[in-house]
Amino acid sequence: MIWLKGILQKPLVATNENVCINCGKCSEICPMNKDVKNSSFVTSAECINCQTCVLNCPKDGALESRIGKKALKPLFIIIKVIVMFFGSIFAFQGARLYKLLPQSTRL
């Protein structure tokens, strides 16, 4: 059951203040207008884990995605979000709790 917690746990963006050059590009490029530059950890529910801030940071190692203490590659996070999104749709369809297309209406 512990592995399930690790899979479902939301990754967070962490700033390495020793490496960061305080350019502010991460905050400027964030599509959710989060203040990434002035946050040690971005844990807000508004963060959609798009990894735009991590991928566009000019200084390697200044921003990283983490689950607990483990750093993860941005591509892994993006794939994880896509798999969880479509996986949940297929799981609910298999359990007949969700229909992708509405039933036709009769006049």
HELIX and SHEET records of a PDB file:
HELIX    1   1 ILE A    2  LEU A    8  1                                   7    
HELIX    2   2 LYS A   25  ILE A   29  1                                   5    
HELIX    3   3 THR A   52  ASN A   56  1                                   5    
HELIX    4   4 PRO A   74  GLY A   94  1                                  21    
SHEET    1   A 4 PHE A  41  VAL A  42  0                                        
SHEET    2   A 4 LEU A  12  THR A  15 -1                                        
SHEET    3   A 4 LEU A  63  ILE A  67 -1                                        
SHEET    4   A 4 LYS A  70  LEU A  72 -1                                        
END                                                                             
